[in-house]
């Protein structure tokens, strides 16, 4: 059924004639009359009959008007409900977080979003960098946090914002940390857990181990940094993590830092589709970082301004 024609019929039925209904609808009487005839043809019944200078409803017309009253009322109710719903719908911010980014660091980054003047609905997606960038390309994500800048040559208009970098620290359960040699020699022949090949720092760690001629026994590789830390407790193994998170890691996992390597740096980036960031949520993340998320006293440097993908940050 054509609801526009039903709407015209409802006006005519309550006005008692086409002319008065046409004035209320701001249409010509001919237009309204034509629409009523089309509705009658569609329903297969006559809805009006002549009565003096006006029209009166037939029996079918009175039944139709009763139904039309309910339909129009439901339509008005739906419109009102949707307006109320629209007033209470929060703006959505969709953030992709690479699995190699430590959960505690990711939490530090998103924490400022809960304190924005205007509340928003946060949607976090986790995955590998390629899948997240594909989502960013089709605007299913507003930004991506990862451990590497967006590589050049991708057909994505994205911009890299360096959040900061941290020296790599090595941790171990107390029984292992207390009984080993001095760092880094304690790693030689010792059980070690490493980030998966998808982590940018993995190659840096292997390069450093080769330079210092340390040959640990690699017990596992993990794409999920939180799982790696938890497994280290059960397996009694060393594992690397950003030095900026030392206090949290030691408290949460009951481990100790045995040493850190300034030459091995974990760098974290925020990739957005904006060169000059306007989104208030992205702005809040960057402002929080600049306010001290990567304090220099922990061997970490803070964020740079956004740079186009494919170029090195200053």
Secondary structure in CASP SS format (residue, H / E / C, confidence):
PFRMAT SS
TARGET T0000
AUTHOR 0000-0000-0000
METHOD secondary structure of the structure
MODEL  1
X C 1.00
X C 1.00
X H 1.00
X H 1.00
X H 1.00
X H 1.00
X H 1.00
X H 1.00
X H 1.00
X H 1.00
X H 1.00
X H 1.00
X H 1.00
X H 1.00
X H 1.00
X C 1.00
X C 1.00
X H 1.00
X H 1.00
X H 1.00
X H 1.00
X H 1.00
X H 1.00
X H 1.00
X H 1.00
X C 1.00
X C 1.00
X C 1.00
X H 1.00
X H 1.00
X H 1.00
X H 1.00
X H 1.00
X H 1.00
X H 1.00
X H 1.00
X H 1.00
X H 1.00
X H 1.00
X H 1.00
X H 1.00
X H 1.00
X H 1.00
X C 1.00
X C 1.00
X C 1.00
X C 1.00
X E 1.00
X E 1.00
X E 1.00
X E 1.00
X C 1.00
X C 1.00
X E 1.00
X E 1.00
X E 1.00
X E 1.00
X C 1.00
X H 1.00
X H 1.00
X H 1.00
X H 1.00
X H 1.00
X H 1.00
X H 1.00
X H 1.00
X H 1.00
X H 1.00
X H 1.00
X H 1.00
X H 1.00
X H 1.00
X H 1.00
X H 1.00
X H 1.00
X H 1.00
X H 1.00
X H 1.00
X H 1.00
X H 1.00
X H 1.00
X H 1.00
X H 1.00
X H 1.00
X H 1.00
X H 1.00
X H 1.00
X H 1.00
X C 1.00
X C 1.00
X E 1.00
X E 1.00
X E 1.00
X E 1.00
X E 1.00
X E 1.00
X E 1.00
X E 1.00
X C 1.00
X C 1.00
X C 1.00
X C 1.00
X H 1.00
X H 1.00
X H 1.00
X H 1.00
X H 1.00
X H 1.00
X H 1.00
X H 1.00
X H 1.00
X H 1.00
X H 1.00
X H 1.00
X H 1.00
X C 1.00
X C 1.00
X C 1.00
X C 1.00
X E 1.00
X E 1.00
X E 1.00
X E 1.00
X E 1.00
X E 1.00
X E 1.00
X E 1.00
X C 1.00
X H 1.00
X H 1.00
X H 1.00
X H 1.00
X H 1.00
X H 1.00
X H 1.00
X H 1.00
X H 1.00
X C 1.00
X C 1.00
X C 1.00
X C 1.00
X C 1.00
X E 1.00
X E 1.00
X E 1.00
X E 1.00
X C 1.00
X C 1.00
X C 1.00
X C 1.00
X C 1.00
X C 1.00
X C 1.00
X C 1.00
X C 1.00
X C 1.00
X C 1.00
X C 1.00
X E 1.00
X E 1.00
X E 1.00
X E 1.00
X E 1.00
X E 1.00
X E 1.00
X E 1.00
X E 1.00
X E 1.00
X E 1.00
X E 1.00
X E 1.00
X E 1.00
X E 1.00
X H 1.00
X H 1.00
X H 1.00
X H 1.00
X H 1.00
X H 1.00
X C 1.00
X C 1.00
X C 1.00
X C 1.00
X C 1.00
X H 1.00
X H 1.00
X H 1.00
X C 1.00
X C 1.00
X C 1.00
X E 1.00
X E 1.00
X E 1.00
X E 1.00
X E 1.00
X C 1.00
X C 1.00
X C 1.00
X C 1.00
X H 1.00
X H 1.00
X H 1.00
X H 1.00
X H 1.00
X H 1.00
X H 1.00
X H 1.00
X H 1.00
X H 1.00
X H 1.00
X H 1.00
X C 1.00
X C 1.00
X C 1.00
X C 1.00
X C 1.00
X E 1.00
X E 1.00
X E 1.00
X E 1.00
X E 1.00
X E 1.00
X C 1.00
X C 1.00
X H 1.00
X H 1.00
X H 1.00
X H 1.00
X H 1.00
X H 1.00
X H 1.00
X H 1.00
X H 1.00
X H 1.00
X H 1.00
X C 1.00
X C 1.00
X E 1.00
X E 1.00
X E 1.00
X E 1.00
X E 1.00
X H 1.00
X H 1.00
X H 1.00
X H 1.00
X H 1.00
X H 1.00
X H 1.00
X H 1.00
X H 1.00
X H 1.00
X H 1.00
X C 1.00
X E 1.00
X E 1.00
X E 1.00
X E 1.00
X E 1.00
X E 1.00
X E 1.00
X E 1.00
X E 1.00
X E 1.00
X E 1.00
X E 1.00
X E 1.00
X E 1.00
X E 1.00
X E 1.00
X E 1.00
X E 1.00
X C 1.00
X C 1.00
X C 1.00
X C 1.00
X C 1.00
X C 1.00
X C 1.00
X H 1.00
X H 1.00
X H 1.00
X H 1.00
X H 1.00
X H 1.00
X H 1.00
X H 1.00
X H 1.00
X H 1.00
X H 1.00
X H 1.00
X H 1.00
X H 1.00
X C 1.00
X C 1.00
X H 1.00
X H 1.00
X H 1.00
X C 1.00
X E 1.00
X E 1.00
X C 1.00
X C 1.00
X C 1.00
X C 1.00
X C 1.00
X E 1.00
X E 1.00
X C 1.00
X C 1.00
X C 1.00
X C 1.00
X C 1.00
X C 1.00
END
